[in-house]
Amino acid sequence: MAEPSTIARPYAEAAFKLADSQGELAEWSAALANLAAVAADERVHAAIGDPKLSAAKVAGHFISILSGKLSGEAENFVRVLADNRRLELLPEIRAQYAALRNEREGVIEADVFSAFELDGAQLAALVAHLESKTGRKVKTRVQMDKELIGGIKVVLGDKVIDGSVRAQLGALENALKA
């Protein structure tokens, strides 16, 4: 069986092309985020997998849960996903859509792990440094990780910049063993 990411890709690309042609990239991002959140709910997930419920009924539930928050095109998108039994892929579709949007807008996402809370000035300086190094706009997600002991670790795409005390202690340990 194909990977969920492979199955989700054409749906994400179709949503992106439609949103891009209408100049509604942000609106579709919000709609897909809402749809992915609904799909992640345990009760909704059970309904998606219930063979007794028709595709039209499941799509109707999705649309009614997000009443007033979806455009006509987004509602049609839900119906297509329901007809093809692909509603469970909404989180992956949302992620792939976000990647396409980031690529179009020249944005790269960075996960920043810090042993201590970063203040606004520290985060702004870090973002400015990363933007100068990558040549792209950087969107950060900051998470606390006390196991780092001190410093930060940045995951930027497939690149990891580890400036944590824990990493430095590990490097020192390896140097002493050699």
TORDRENBA-179413 format. One line per 4 residues: for each residue x negated, y, z negated of N, C-alpha, C. Coordinates in nm, 4 decimals, always signed. Atoms other than C-alpha are relative to their C-alpha. Layout:
<pts>
X/Y/Z/X/Y/Z/X/Y/Z | ...
</pts>
This chain:
<pts>
-0.0836/-0.1175/+0.0000/+0.0000/+0.0000/+0.0000/-0.0891/+0.1252/+0.0000 | +0.0770/-0.1244/-0.0112/-0.1204/+0.3520/+0.0770/-0.0060/+0.0722/-0.1342 | +0.0171/-0.0811/+0.1203/-0.2491/+0.5821/-0.1944/+0.1058/+0.1100/-0.0038 | -0.0977/-0.1100/+0.0088/-0.0003/+0.8400/-0.3265/-0.0493/+0.1286/+0.0651
+0.0513/-0.1229/-0.0608/-0.2304/+1.1198/-0.2111/+0.0120/-0.0035/+0.1521 | -0.0122/+0.0142/-0.1443/-0.2230/+0.9843/+0.1440/+0.1445/+0.0192/+0.0438 | -0.1422/-0.0116/-0.0326/+0.1558/+0.9606/+0.1438/+0.0482/+0.1439/-0.0220 | -0.0435/-0.1356/+0.0330/+0.1956/+1.3061/-0.0134/-0.0534/+0.1045/+0.0976
+0.0664/-0.1006/-0.0839/-0.0376/+1.4847/+0.2306/+0.0898/+0.0597/+0.1079 | -0.0816/-0.0626/-0.1048/+0.2054/+1.5263/+0.5257/+0.1119/+0.0886/-0.0560 | -0.1049/-0.0820/+0.0611/+0.4759/+1.6610/+0.2936/-0.0574/+0.1327/-0.0494 | +0.0646/-0.1225/+0.0479/+0.2348/+1.9109/+0.1348/-0.0351/+0.0902/+0.1182
+0.0357/-0.0789/-0.1174/+0.1136/+2.0201/+0.4773/+0.1226/+0.0620/+0.0652 | -0.1241/-0.0536/-0.0574/+0.4700/+2.0604/+0.6065/+0.0520/+0.1167/-0.0840 | -0.0460/-0.1078/+0.0882/+0.5684/+2.2699/+0.3032/-0.0911/+0.1215/+0.0154 | +0.0936/-0.1103/-0.0147/+0.2529/+2.4792/+0.3434/+0.0222/+0.0738/+0.1315
-0.0221/-0.0636/-0.1304/+0.3117/+2.5426/+0.7145/+0.1279/+0.0829/+0.0003 | -0.1255/-0.0734/+0.0070/+0.6716/+2.6449/+0.6493/-0.0163/+0.1258/-0.0841 | +0.0187/-0.1138/+0.0896/+0.5774/+2.8709/+0.3583/-0.0894/+0.1056/+0.0645 | +0.0929/-0.0921/-0.0636/+0.2888/+3.0251/+0.5514/+0.0675/+0.0758/+0.1139
-0.0670/-0.0656/-0.1138/+0.5022/+3.0959/+0.8577/+0.1020/+0.1035/-0.0462 | -0.0988/-0.0929/+0.0532/+0.7580/+3.2729/+0.6386/-0.0609/+0.1014/-0.0968 | +0.0656/-0.0902/+0.0932/+0.5016/+3.4558/+0.4249/+0.0467/-0.0210/-0.1435 | -0.0526/+0.0317/+0.1325/+0.6303/+3.2785/+0.1130/-0.0866/-0.1012/-0.0741
+0.0899/+0.0944/+0.0671/+0.3233/+3.0997/-0.0219/+0.0240/-0.0019/-0.1507 | -0.0202/-0.0070/+0.1457/+0.3825/+3.2206/-0.3793/+0.1347/-0.0594/-0.0394 | -0.1333/+0.0532/+0.0315/+0.7547/+3.1351/-0.3723/+0.0007/-0.1522/+0.0062 | +0.0059/+0.1461/-0.0105/+0.6828/+2.7820/-0.2537/-0.0868/-0.0605/-0.1108
+0.0799/+0.0489/+0.1125/+0.4119/+2.7429/-0.5184/+0.0871/-0.0129/-0.1241 | -0.0887/+0.0022/+0.1168/+0.6691/+2.8295/-0.7848/+0.1035/-0.1101/+0.0134 | -0.1023/+0.1032/-0.0210/+0.9338/+2.6020/-0.6319/-0.0593/-0.1397/-0.0199 | +0.0625/+0.1319/+0.0148/+0.6939/+2.3064/-0.6099/-0.0415/-0.0266/-0.1438
+0.0335/+0.0174/+0.1418/+0.5764/+2.3659/-0.9668/+0.1245/-0.0391/-0.0785 | -0.1262/+0.0350/+0.0673/+0.9398/+2.3587/-1.0854/+0.0435/-0.1418/+0.0348 | -0.0406/+0.1341/-0.0432/+1.0150/+2.0474/-0.8794/-0.0894/-0.1078/-0.0623 | +0.0920/+0.0968/+0.0601/+0.7034/+1.8689/-1.0081/+0.0294/-0.0173/-0.1486
-0.0333/+0.0088/+0.1428/+0.8010/+1.9522/-1.3665/+0.1265/-0.0823/-0.0204 | -0.1242/+0.0788/+0.0106/+1.1500/+1.8089/-1.3112/-0.0308/-0.1469/+0.0273 | +0.0341/+0.1388/-0.0345/+1.0046/+1.4960/-1.1467/-0.0755/-0.0697/-0.1118 | +0.0786/+0.0589/+0.1087/+0.7753/+1.4428/-1.4475/+0.0851/-0.0358/-0.1220
-0.0883/+0.0317/+0.1123/+1.0696/+1.4296/-1.6918/+0.0362/-0.1485/+0.0033 | -0.0236/+0.1445/+0.0081/+1.1242/+1.0713/-1.8113/+0.1388/-0.0388/+0.0502 | -0.1370/+0.0332/-0.0422/+1.5021/+1.0771/-1.7551/+0.0156/+0.0140/+0.1506 | -0.0079/-0.0204/-0.1443/+1.4660/+1.2151/-1.4050/-0.0794/-0.1083/+0.0713
+0.0829/+0.1053/-0.0599/+1.1882/+0.9671/-1.3279/+0.0777/-0.1322/+0.0045 | -0.0827/+0.1217/+0.0019/+1.4231/+0.6857/-1.4310/+0.1080/+0.0063/+0.1067 | -0.1043/-0.0151/-0.1018/+1.6955/+0.8236/-1.2035/-0.0575/-0.0162/+0.1401 | +0.0643/+0.0125/-0.1313/+1.4529/+0.8447/-0.9108/-0.0175/-0.1472/+0.0361
+0.0248/+0.1416/-0.0243/+1.3718/+0.4758/-0.9482/+0.1236/-0.0886/-0.0073 | -0.1231/+0.0784/+0.0139/+1.7348/+0.3651/-1.0013/+0.0562/-0.0330/+0.1377 | -0.0498/+0.0369/-0.1329/+1.8396/+0.1656/-0.6929/+0.1520/+0.0175/+0.0144 | -0.1455/-0.0176/-0.0050/+2.2069/+0.2166/-0.7848/+0.0402/+0.1412/+0.0440
-0.0295/-0.1380/-0.0377/+2.1840/+0.5914/-0.7180/-0.0419/+0.0256/+0.1447 | +0.0322/-0.0326/-0.1390/+2.1986/+0.7100/-0.3581/-0.1001/+0.1149/+0.0047 | +0.0973/-0.1083/-0.0187/+1.9344/+0.9435/-0.2224/+0.0693/+0.1358/-0.0116 | -0.0741/-0.1265/+0.0056/+2.1980/+1.2161/-0.1856/+0.0320/+0.0380/-0.1439
-0.0335/-0.0270/+0.1404/+2.2976/+1.1820/-0.5509/-0.1241/+0.0443/-0.0787 | +0.1248/-0.0369/+0.0687/+1.9360/+1.1962/-0.6750/-0.0420/+0.1405/+0.0420 | +0.0344/-0.1347/-0.0481/+1.8671/+1.5007/-0.4558/+0.0939/+0.1033/-0.0612 | -0.0973/-0.0904/+0.0615/+2.1855/+1.6593/-0.5884/-0.0337/+0.0300/-0.1451
+0.0415/-0.0214/+0.1392/+2.0636/+1.6103/-0.9458/-0.1181/+0.0975/-0.0071 | +0.1161/-0.0893/-0.0032/+1.7302/+1.7760/-0.8647/+0.0446/+0.1434/+0.0259 | -0.0427/-0.1339/-0.0407/+1.8992/+2.0688/-0.6964/+0.0835/+0.0654/-0.1097 | -0.0837/-0.0585/+0.1058/+2.1509/+2.1138/-0.9788/-0.0828/+0.0371/-0.1238
+0.0869/-0.0323/+0.1139/+1.8780/+2.1056/-1.2458/-0.0683/+0.1349/+0.0231 | +0.0695/-0.1250/-0.0332/+1.7017/+2.3909/-1.0655/+0.0940/+0.0992/+0.0688 | -0.1018/-0.0856/-0.0603/+2.0219/+2.5716/-0.9742/-0.0432/+0.1467/+0.0030 | +0.0349/-0.1400/-0.0166/+1.9446/+2.9155/-0.8355/-0.1489/+0.0273/+0.0103
+0.1449/-0.0211/-0.0055/+1.5667/+2.8625/-0.8390/-0.0617/-0.0501/+0.1299 | +0.0519/+0.0551/-0.1246/+1.5342/+2.6969/-0.4982/+0.0628/+0.0701/+0.1197 | -0.0520/-0.0540/-0.1255/+1.5677/+2.8459/-0.1512/+0.0699/-0.1123/+0.0762 | -0.0650/+0.1003/-0.0835/+1.7716/+2.6687/+0.1138/-0.0997/-0.0982/+0.0586
+0.1040/+0.0870/-0.0560/+1.4516/+2.5357/+0.2691/-0.0543/-0.0962/-0.1055 | +0.0496/+0.0861/+0.1086/+1.3310/+2.4026/-0.0667/+0.1023/-0.1083/-0.0328 | -0.1040/+0.1014/+0.0226/+1.6653/+2.2267/-0.1201/-0.0031/-0.1048/+0.1098 | +0.0107/+0.0961/-0.1103/+1.6317/+2.0682/+0.2245/-0.1233/-0.0878/-0.0168
+0.1222/+0.0759/+0.0263/+1.2781/+1.9627/+0.1312/+0.0277/-0.1101/-0.1019 | -0.0374/+0.0990/+0.1026/+1.4185/+1.7858/-0.1777/+0.0822/-0.1114/+0.0642 | -0.0840/+0.1015/-0.0659/+1.6772/+1.6096/+0.0393/-0.0834/-0.0938/+0.0869 | +0.0876/+0.0829/-0.0837/+1.4092/+1.4886/+0.2820/-0.0816/-0.0956/-0.0870
+0.0765/+0.0857/+0.0911/+1.1951/+1.3595/-0.0061/+0.0880/-0.1106/-0.0581 | -0.0917/+0.0996/+0.0566/+1.4978/+1.1845/-0.1576/+0.0352/-0.1058/+0.1036 | -0.0347/+0.0956/-0.1061/+1.5965/+1.0258/+0.1746/-0.1136/-0.0976/+0.0263 | +0.1171/+0.0853/-0.0233/+1.2424/+0.8894/+0.2105/-0.0538/-0.0651/-0.1268
+0.0394/+0.0558/+0.1303/+1.2214/+0.7839/-0.1560/-0.1404/+0.0454/-0.0395 | +0.1311/-0.0565/+0.0299/+0.9264/+1.0167/-0.2165/+0.0045/+0.1061/-0.1091 | -0.0100/-0.1024/+0.1036/+1.0485/+1.2381/-0.5018/-0.1039/-0.0174/-0.1102 | +0.0998/+0.0233/+0.1046/+0.8034/+1.0743/-0.7418/-0.1367/+0.0566/+0.0380
+0.1272/-0.0564/-0.0461/+0.5229/+1.2242/-0.5314/-0.0083/+0.1517/-0.0188 | -0.0013/-0.1459/+0.0119/+0.6195/+1.5822/-0.6156/-0.1214/+0.0576/-0.0744 | +0.1211/-0.0570/+0.0626/+0.3299/+1.6360/-0.8624/-0.1216/-0.0012/+0.0940 | +0.1117/+0.0082/-0.0946/+0.0803/+1.5203/-0.5984/+0.0209/+0.0961/+0.1169
-0.0301/-0.0957/-0.1074/+0.2535/+1.7258/-0.3268/-0.0320/+0.1413/-0.0467 | +0.0280/-0.1328/+0.0562/+0.2318/+2.0319/-0.5536/-0.1503/+0.0248/-0.0071 | +0.1453/-0.0141/+0.0113/-0.1399/+1.9708/-0.6160/-0.0648/+0.0207/+0.1371 | +0.0577/-0.0136/-0.1332/-0.2184/+1.9303/-0.2466/+0.0402/+0.1331/+0.0641
-0.0445/-0.1305/-0.0484/-0.0111/+2.2377/-0.1589/-0.0871/+0.1099/-0.0618 | +0.0832/-0.0996/+0.0687/-0.2069/+2.4377/-0.4197/-0.1401/+0.0031/+0.0601 | +0.1327/+0.0052/-0.0606/-0.5347/+2.3192/-0.2655/+0.0004/+0.0675/+0.1374 | -0.0111/-0.0645/-0.1306/-0.4187/+2.4284/+0.0811/+0.0125/+0.1512/-0.0146
-0.0176/-0.1430/+0.0236/-0.3093/+2.7657/-0.0533/-0.1315/+0.0634/-0.0463 | +0.1288/-0.0521/+0.0474/-0.6383/+2.8149/-0.2389/-0.0993/+0.0126/+0.1143 | +0.0904/-0.0036/-0.1145/-0.8304/+2.7322/+0.0769/+0.0328/+0.1179/+0.0904 | -0.0433/-0.1112/-0.0856/-0.6275/+2.9831/+0.2783/-0.0375/+0.1341/-0.0615
+0.0220/-0.1275/+0.0680/-0.6717/+3.2570/+0.0178/-0.1440/+0.0184/-0.0491 | +0.1394/-0.0115/+0.0402/-1.0422/+3.1889/-0.0432/-0.0204/-0.0107/-0.1499 | +0.0055/+0.0154/+0.1454/-0.9875/+3.0786/-0.4019/-0.0564/-0.1378/-0.0325 | +0.0469/+0.1282/+0.0516/-1.1732/+2.8077/-0.5898/+0.0377/-0.0056/-0.1484
-0.0403/+0.0156/+0.1396/-1.0520/+2.6705/-0.9219/-0.1172/-0.0522/-0.0819 | +0.1067/+0.0416/+0.0905/-1.2886/+2.6310/-1.2140/+0.0605/-0.0377/-0.1343 | -0.0376/+0.0417/+0.1345/-1.2295/+2.4359/-1.5314/-0.1162/+0.0365/-0.0918 | +0.1024/-0.0456/+0.0938/-1.4185/+2.6013/-1.8160/+0.0284/-0.0640/-0.1350
-0.0116/+0.0631/+0.1312/-1.4755/+2.3999/-2.1315/-0.0952/+0.0742/-0.0933 | +0.0799/-0.0789/+0.0927/-1.5975/+2.5991/-2.4290/+0.0154/-0.0549/-0.1409 | -0.0042/+0.0464/+0.1383/-1.6871/+2.5014/-2.7815/+0.0752/+0.0997/-0.0878 | -0.0664/-0.1056/+0.0759/-1.5460/+2.8334/-2.9052/+0.0873/+0.0828/+0.0937
-0.0889/-0.0846/-0.0788/-1.2765/+3.0713/-2.7885/-0.0794/+0.1111/+0.0693 | +0.0651/-0.1066/-0.0755/-1.3951/+3.3074/-2.5145/+0.0869/+0.1248/-0.0047 | -0.0782/-0.1230/-0.0035/-1.2930/+3.6706/-2.5405/+0.0101/+0.0482/+0.1454 | -0.0246/-0.0493/-0.1352/-1.1795/+3.8699/-2.2370/-0.1256/+0.0434/+0.0729
+0.1230/-0.0477/-0.0621/-1.5180/+4.0282/-2.1717/-0.0904/-0.1170/+0.0411 | +0.0830/+0.1165/-0.0325/-1.7011/+3.6936/-2.1838/+0.0557/-0.0732/+0.1218 | -0.0618/+0.0693/-0.1120/-1.4521/+3.5326/-1.9467/-0.0148/+0.0812/+0.1283 | +0.0152/-0.0860/-0.1176/-1.4634/+3.8305/-1.7088/-0.1425/-0.0064/+0.0541
+0.1400/+0.0087/-0.0424/-1.8451/+3.8152/-1.7008/-0.0273/-0.1350/+0.0662 | +0.0175/+0.1333/-0.0581/-1.8355/+3.4411/-1.6334/+0.0630/-0.0071/+0.1385 | -0.0695/+0.0017/-0.1289/-1.5804/+3.4827/-1.3536/-0.0779/+0.0817/+0.1029 | +0.0777/-0.0840/-0.0922/-1.7846/+3.7659/-1.1968/-0.1256/-0.0732/+0.0464
+0.1209/+0.0757/-0.0350/-2.0974/+3.5485/-1.2075/+0.0327/-0.1136/+0.0969 | -0.0394/+0.1114/-0.0869/-1.9190/+3.2486/-1.0531/+0.0421/+0.0504/+0.1380 | -0.0423/-0.0556/-0.1283/-1.7645/+3.4680/-0.7818/-0.1202/+0.0446/+0.0827 | +0.1187/-0.0424/-0.0743/-2.1043/+3.6108/-0.6906/-0.0777/-0.1212/+0.0521
+0.0715/+0.1211/-0.0426/-2.2546/+3.2599/-0.6714/+0.0733/-0.0754/+0.1112 | -0.0771/+0.0777/-0.0972/-1.9692/+3.1031/-0.4686/+0.0438/+0.0815/+0.1200 | -0.0504/-0.0839/-0.1079/-1.8664/+3.4001/-0.2568/+0.1500/-0.0122/+0.0181 | -0.1459/+0.0177/-0.0046/-1.5038/+3.3156/-0.3327/+0.0606/+0.0516/-0.1293
-0.0720/-0.0403/+0.1204/-1.2423/+3.4320/-0.5775/+0.0124/-0.1246/-0.0889 | -0.0030/+0.1126/+0.0931/-1.2489/+3.2104/-0.8883/+0.1199/+0.0131/-0.0926 | -0.1140/+0.0087/+0.0908/-0.9366/+3.1083/-1.0771/-0.0380/-0.1003/-0.1092 | +0.0487/+0.0853/+0.1084/-1.0211/+2.9674/-1.4211/+0.1134/-0.0580/-0.0841
-0.0822/+0.0638/+0.1034/-0.8539/+2.7281/-1.6616/-0.0961/-0.0267/-0.1148 | +0.0903/+0.0116/+0.1146/-1.0149/+2.7514/-2.0049/+0.0592/-0.0974/-0.1010 | -0.0410/+0.0972/+0.1011/-1.0006/+2.4653/-2.2530/-0.1059/-0.0053/-0.1095 | +0.0912/+0.0148/+0.1133/-1.1520/+2.4263/-2.5974/-0.0460/-0.1458/-0.0082
+0.0558/+0.1338/+0.0167/-1.3828/+2.1277/-2.6498/-0.1074/+0.0084/-0.1091 | +0.0912/-0.0112/+0.1152/-1.5422/+2.1166/-2.9960/-0.1190/-0.0954/+0.0111 | +0.1098/+0.0959/-0.0135/-1.7589/+1.8186/-2.8914/-0.1207/+0.0584/+0.0730 | +0.1123/-0.0633/-0.0687/-1.9750/+2.0552/-2.6852/-0.0987/+0.0607/-0.0986
+0.0767/-0.0577/+0.1103/-2.1096/+2.1917/-3.0172/-0.0161/+0.1512/+0.0187 | +0.0170/-0.1415/-0.0322/-2.1859/+2.5281/-2.8501/-0.0159/+0.0137/+0.1498 | +0.0163/-0.0233/-0.1430/-2.2041/+2.6865/-2.5049/+0.1246/-0.0366/+0.0783 | -0.1123/+0.0334/-0.0872/-1.9838/+2.6072/-2.2059/-0.0418/-0.1013/+0.1050
+0.0174/+0.0890/-0.1145/-1.9402/+2.3540/-1.9298/+0.1022/+0.0449/+0.1036 | -0.0873/-0.0461/-0.1067/-1.7940/+2.4627/-1.5942/+0.0069/-0.1080/+0.1073 | -0.0211/+0.0938/-0.1097/-1.6440/+2.2230/-1.3400/+0.0604/+0.0808/+0.1142 | -0.0348/-0.0836/-0.1138/-1.6240/+2.4001/-1.0050/+0.0048/-0.0899/+0.1224
-0.0117/+0.0968/-0.1085/-1.4874/+2.1647/-0.7411/-0.0690/-0.1290/-0.0412 | +0.0738/+0.1218/+0.0343/-1.7301/+1.8714/-0.7381/-0.1335/+0.0308/-0.0673 | +0.1241/-0.0421/+0.0649/-2.0087/+2.0701/-0.9071/+0.0244/+0.0229/-0.1486 | -0.0095/-0.0189/+0.1447/-2.0662/+2.0638/-1.2840/-0.1210/+0.0799/-0.0465
+0.1044/-0.0821/+0.0600/-2.2636/+2.3339/-1.4614/+0.0150/-0.0171/-0.1506 | -0.0124/+0.0324/+0.1421/-2.3293/+2.2129/-1.8142/-0.1037/+0.0768/-0.0805 | +0.0865/-0.0804/+0.0850/-2.4745/+2.4766/-2.0435/+0.0333/-0.0188/-0.1463 | -0.0402/+0.0263/+0.1383/-2.3505/+2.3146/-2.3613/-0.1185/-0.0463/-0.0842
+0.1028/+0.0459/+0.0935/-2.5623/+2.2431/-2.6669/-0.0077/-0.1522/+0.0043 | -0.0024/+0.1461/-0.0057/-2.4543/+1.8804/-2.6430/-0.0842/-0.0510/+0.1173 | +0.0782/+0.0412/-0.1168/-2.6034/+1.8509/-2.2914/-0.1484/+0.0259/-0.0221 | +0.1400/-0.0320/+0.0264/-2.9233/+2.0217/-2.4014/-0.0622/-0.0985/-0.0986
+0.0490/+0.0996/+0.0956/-2.9587/+1.7840/-2.6966/-0.0195/-0.1352/+0.0677 | +0.0136/+0.1249/-0.0751/-2.9003/+1.4893/-2.4623/-0.1237/+0.0010/+0.0872 | +0.1194/-0.0121/-0.0837/-3.1715/+1.6173/-2.2268/-0.1265/-0.0105/-0.0845 | +0.1145/+0.0076/+0.0913/-3.4091/+1.6612/-2.5202/-0.0232/-0.1435/-0.0450
+0.0095/+0.1387/+0.0421/-3.3357/+1.3086/-2.6401/-0.0624/-0.0859/+0.1100 | +0.0548/+0.0758/-0.1121/-3.4098/+1.1657/-2.2941/-0.1466/+0.0319/+0.0229 | +0.1407/-0.0408/-0.0178/-3.7340/+1.3652/-2.2709/-0.0879/-0.0634/-0.1076 | +0.0773/+0.0596/+0.1084/-3.8491/+1.2336/-2.6075/-0.0148/-0.1515/+0.0166
+0.0066/+0.1448/-0.0219/-3.7728/+0.8741/-2.5079/-0.0941/-0.0374/+0.1147 | +0.0810/+0.0308/-0.1199/-3.9720/+0.8994/-2.1842/-0.1464/-0.0036/-0.0299
</pts>
